[in-house]
Amino acid sequence: MQSVELKITLKDWIYITIIGAFFGFFISLCFYFLSYDLQNISTIIFSTSSAIFISLFSFFLITISNKFILPKVKQKFWYLISFIFSFLSGFLGFSFSFLLFSFGDFKIIYILSSFWIYISITIGFLTFLVGLILHQFISMKYKNESIKSQMLETKLKALENELNPHFLFNALNSVSELVYQDPKKAEHAIIHISKFLRNAISKDSLIKLETEISMVQTYVNIENIRFDEKIVLNIENYDEYKNIKIPKFSIQLLVENAIKHGYLSEILNIDIKFLKDKIIVENDGKITKEINFGTGLTNLKSRLKLQKIGTLSANVLEDKMQFVIELK
């Protein structure tokens, strides 16, 4: 339905009504200076009001058409119906304005009384042409927005695909060794890898916090195959925030970064904490004076920005490295 639907927002309609009022006002000025008989304030009031009524009828009829008529008829009739309603917007809008003002003492009404119906038909054809132009404009607008959305989605997918896949290769190598050393442990490791991959291949760029935490736990279980259970994951209670949406792999990437750059061949504690608008990931591994954002962290920062979710920052504490996702 989006291919022909005049999908106009309320903000668009406000602009259209304002433009229509100005258009009616300038038309009234033409009448005002062309004819001495029309040089009175009623000419300006009537013309401006007519333009506003035409805009309001357009809003009403197009809304009715989009919500109740177009969905129930075949697509091949959509253009015809849309343009009929565009004609009716002008015809009914001017007719309503003329009939409303005919109850008052306006000189312009007396002048137009003998041929107002012809003016209504003419304005109807004008709004038909305006509707045609408007339809093309709105269609182009949403087509451009659709293209931008697709480009954004493609860029996000590309960033996701650049997430470090080496842990998977390392995990598979570890599993191959476990097959001979501890078959039962190897079986559990394969189950963890399967679970992680099942979540990883989902098409959703934004996932619930509880889903991301589940992926993080699975990821750490996989990594602990290589690190002999020396990665200790401490997760603060997050029941209050479990349904918020965050970018997939966001916390997992910070945990992966902590293991990759913080592990010192001894117990590595990784703490995940939650505030109302913050997710904090800390580790007590290797402390560096300055944190450089590599490919993974830079990609995460870009994804947060593209999805308008929040920002990523890093801090060096006295005995910990800290990464903060600040949600908007």
C-alpha positions in Angstrom: 0.0 0.0 0.0 2.9 2.4 0.6 3.5 2.5 -3.2 0.7 4.9 -3.7 -0.6 5.9 -0.3 -0.4 9.6 0.5 1.2 8.9 3.8 1.4 12.4 5.2 2.3 13.1 8.8 0.4 15.6 11.0 3.4 17.9 10.8 3.1 17.8 7.0 -0.6 18.7 7.2 0.1 21.7 9.4 2.6 23.0 6.9 0.1 22.3 4.0 -2.6 24.2 5.8 -0.3 27.2 6.5 0.8 27.3 2.9 -2.8 27.0 1.8 -3.8 29.9 4.0 -1.0 32.1 2.6 -1.9 31.0 -1.0 -5.5 32.0 -0.3 -4.4 35.3 1.2 -2.3 36.2 -1.9 -5.1 35.2 -4.3 -7.4 37.5 -2.3 -5.0 40.3 -2.8 -5.2 39.8 -6.6 -9.0 40.1 -6.4 -8.7 43.0 -4.0 -6.6 45.1 -6.5 -8.2 43.9 -9.7 -11.8 44.9 -8.8 -13.0 48.0 -6.9 -16.1 46.0 -5.8 -13.8 43.5 -4.0 -11.7 46.0 -2.2 -12.9 45.1 1.3 -11.7 42.8 4.1 -14.4 40.2 3.4 -12.5 39.3 0.2 -9.4 38.5 2.1 -11.3 36.6 4.9 -13.3 34.5 2.4 -10.3 33.6 0.2 -8.0 32.7 3.1 -10.8 30.7 4.8 -11.6 28.8 1.5 -7.9 27.8 1.2 -7.9 26.5 4.9 -11.2 24.6 4.4 -9.8 23.0 1.2 -6.7 21.9 3.2 -8.9 20.5 6.0 -11.1 18.6 3.6 -8.0 17.2 2.0 -6.8 16.0 5.4 -10.1 14.4 6.2 -10.7 12.7 2.9 -7.2 11.4 2.3 -7.2 10.1 5.9 -10.5 8.3 5.3 -9.2 7.0 2.0 -6.0 5.6 3.4 -7.5 4.0 6.5 -10.9 2.7 5.3 -11.1 2.6 1.5 -7.7 1.8 -0.1 -7.1 -1.3 2.1 -10.4 -2.8 0.9 -10.1 -2.3 -2.9 -7.7 -3.7 -5.5 -4.4 -1.9 -5.9 -5.1 -1.0 -9.5 -7.9 1.3 -8.4 -5.8 3.2 -5.8 -4.6 5.9 -8.1 -8.2 6.6 -9.3 -9.6 6.7 -5.8 -6.8 9.0 -4.6 -7.3 11.5 -7.4 -11.1 11.5 -7.1 -10.7 12.4 -3.4 -8.2 15.1 -4.4 -10.8 16.6 -6.7 -13.5 16.4 -4.0 -11.2 18.1 -1.5 -11.1 21.3 -3.7 -14.8 21.1 -4.8 -16.2 20.4 -1.3 -13.7 22.8 0.5 -14.7 25.8 -1.7 -18.4 24.9 -1.7 -18.5 24.6 2.1 -16.7 27.9 2.5 -19.1 29.6 0.0 -22.2 28.2 1.7 -20.9 29.1 5.1 -20.2 32.7 4.2 -23.5 33.0 2.4 -25.2 33.2 5.8 -23.4 36.5 6.3 -23.4 39.8 4.5 -20.2 39.5 2.3 -20.1 41.4 -1.0 -17.9 38.8 -2.6 -20.6 36.2 -2.0 -23.1 38.2 -4.0 -20.6 38.6 -6.9 -19.8 34.9 -7.0 -23.4 33.6 -6.3 -24.3 33.1 -10.0 -21.2 31.0 -10.9 -19.8 29.6 -7.6 -20.4 26.0 -8.7 -18.1 26.5 -11.7 -15.4 27.9 -9.5 -15.8 24.9 -7.2 -15.4 22.5 -10.1 -12.3 24.5 -11.4 -10.8 24.4 -7.9 -11.5 20.7 -7.7 -9.5 20.2 -10.9 -6.7 22.3 -9.4 -6.6 20.3 -6.3 -6.6 17.2 -8.5 -3.4 18.5 -10.1 -2.0 19.5 -6.7 -2.8 16.0 -5.4 -0.9 14.5 -8.3 2.2 16.6 -7.5 1.8 16.0 -3.8 1.5 12.2 -4.4 4.8 12.2 -6.4 6.5 14.3 -3.8 5.4 12.2 -0.9 6.2 9.0 -2.8 9.7 10.3 -3.5 10.1 11.4 0.1 9.3 7.9 1.5 11.3 6.2 -1.2 14.3 8.2 -0.2 13.7 7.4 3.4 13.4 3.7 2.6 16.7 3.8 0.7 18.3 5.5 3.6 16.9 2.9 6.0 18.2 0.1 3.8 21.6 1.7 3.6 21.7 2.2 7.4 20.7 -1.5 7.9 23.4 -2.6 5.4 26.0 -0.5 7.2 24.9 -1.9 10.6 25.1 -5.5 9.3 28.5 -4.8 7.9 29.7 -3.5 11.3 28.2 -6.6 13.0 30.0 -8.8 10.5 33.3 -7.2 11.4 33.0 -8.3 15.0 36.0 -10.4 16.0 35.3 -14.0 14.8 38.6 -15.3 16.1 37.1 -16.4 19.4 35.1 -19.0 17.5 38.1 -20.4 15.7 39.9 -20.5 19.1 36.9 -22.2 20.7 36.7 -24.8 18.0 40.4 -25.5 18.3 39.9 -25.9 22.1 37.0 -28.3 21.5 39.1 -30.4 19.1 41.6 -30.9 21.9 38.9 -31.7 24.5 37.5 -34.4 22.3 40.4 -36.6 23.3 41.0 -35.2 26.8 37.5 -34.8 28.2 34.7 -35.9 25.7 31.9 -34.8 28.2 33.3 -31.3 28.5 33.7 -31.2 24.7 30.1 -32.1 24.3 29.0 -29.2 26.7 31.3 -26.8 24.8 29.7 -27.7 21.4 26.3 -27.1 22.9 27.4 -23.6 24.1 28.9 -22.8 20.7 25.6 -23.9 19.0 23.6 -21.7 21.4 25.8 -18.7 20.8 25.7 -19.1 17.0 21.9 -19.5 17.1 21.6 -16.1 18.8 24.3 -14.5 16.7 22.7 -15.2 13.3 19.4 -13.5 14.2 18.5 -10.7 11.9 17.6 -8.3 14.7 20.1 -5.4 15.2 18.5 -4.5 18.5 17.8 -7.2 21.1 16.5 -7.3 24.7 19.1 -6.9 27.4 18.3 -10.4 28.9 19.1 -11.9 25.4 22.4 -10.1 25.2 23.3 -11.2 28.8 22.5 -14.8 27.9 24.8 -14.5 24.9 27.5 -13.0 27.1 27.2 -15.9 29.6 27.4 -18.4 26.8 30.4 -16.6 25.3 32.3 -16.6 28.6 31.5 -20.4 29.0 33.1 -20.9 25.6 36.1 -18.8 26.4 36.6 -20.6 29.8 37.3 -23.8 27.8 40.6 -22.1 26.7 41.2 -20.2 30.0 40.5 -23.1 32.3 37.6 -21.3 34.2 39.8 -18.3 35.1 37.2 -15.9 33.6 34.8 -14.9 36.4 31.7 -13.1 35.3 29.8 -11.1 37.9 26.4 -9.8 36.7 24.4 -7.4 38.8 20.7 -8.0 39.1 19.0 -6.5 36.0 15.4 -7.6 36.2 14.3 -4.0 36.2 16.0 -3.4 32.8 15.8 -6.8 31.1 13.4 -5.7 28.4 15.2 -2.6 27.2 16.6 -2.9 23.6 20.4 -2.6 23.0 22.6 -3.4 20.0 23.4 -7.0 19.5 26.9 -7.9 20.6 27.4 -4.6 22.5 28.1 -6.0 26.0 29.6 -9.2 24.5 32.1 -7.1 22.7 33.1 -5.2 25.9 33.6 -8.6 27.7 35.6 -9.9 24.7 37.7 -6.8 24.8 38.3 -7.3 28.6 39.5 -10.9 28.1 41.6 -10.1 25.0 43.4 -7.1 26.6 43.0 -7.7 30.3 43.8 -11.4 30.9 47.1 -11.9 32.8 47.2 -15.7 33.2 45.3 -15.5 36.5 41.7 -15.0 37.6 40.1 -12.2 35.6 37.0 -10.7 37.2 34.5 -9.0 34.8 31.7 -7.0 36.5 28.6 -6.0 34.6 26.5 -3.3 36.4 23.3 -1.5 35.4 22.0 2.0 36.1 18.8 3.6 34.8 20.6 4.8 31.6 24.0 3.2 31.8 25.5 -0.3 31.3 29.0 -0.5 33.0 31.5 -3.3 32.2 34.6 -3.4 34.5 37.5 -5.8 34.7 40.5 -6.0 37.1 43.0 -7.3 34.6 45.8 -5.4 32.9 45.6 -1.7 33.6 46.7 0.7 30.8 47.3 4.4 31.1 45.4 5.2 28.0 42.6 3.3 26.2 42.8 3.1 22.5 39.6 2.2 20.5 40.4 -0.5 18.0 38.2 -1.9 15.3 35.8 -3.6 17.6 35.2 -0.7 20.0 35.1 1.8 17.1 32.5 -0.3 15.4 30.4 -0.5 18.6 30.6 3.3 19.0 29.5 3.7 15.4 26.6 1.3 15.8 25.4 3.1 18.9 25.5 6.4 17.0 23.8 5.1 13.8 21.0 3.5 15.8 20.7 6.6 18.0 20.9 4.4 21.1 23.6 6.1 23.1 27.4 6.6 23.4 30.4 4.5 24.5 33.1 5.8 26.8 36.1 4.3 28.6 37.7 5.2 31.9 40.9 4.0 33.7 40.2 3.6 37.4 42.7 2.9 40.1 42.5 -0.9 39.9 40.0 -1.5 37.1 39.3 -0.8 33.4 35.8 0.6 32.9 33.6 0.8 29.8 30.3 2.6 29.9 27.4 2.4 27.4 25.3 5.5 28.1 21.8 5.0 26.8 19.7 7.9 25.5 
